């Protein structure tokens, strides 16, 4: 049980939100159209469910399958 929890803490966040536009991106599926390098106000999430709790929009380029 503890191994699973500690293993989760070691993981890098998979999702990055632009808090100015309120849009979340999947860092494993980023495209050039996501413009990740331009995000200044950001928040990281380990799961998409956590990002959903913040009522963020999904990026149409890297999270189109989640629509």
JOKA-V403897 format. One line per field, one symbol per residue. ss: DSSP state (~ for helix, > for strand, _ for the rest). phi: phi as a letter, one per 40 degrees, with the letter a starting at -180 (. if undefined). psi: psi as a letter, one per 30 degrees, with the letter a starting at -180 (. if undefined). A space follows every 50 residues. Layout:
# JOKA-V403897
ss: ???
phi: ???
psi: ???
This chain:
# JOKA-V403897
ss: _~~~~~~~~~____>>>>____>>>>_____~~~_~~~___>>>>__~~~ ~~~___>>_____~~~_
phi: .cccccccccccccbbbccccgbbbcccbdbcccfdcccbcbacbcaccc ccccfccccccbbcccc
psi: eeeeeeeeffkkkfkkkjfefhkkkjffgklfffheffkejlkkkfleee eefghllkkfefgfff.
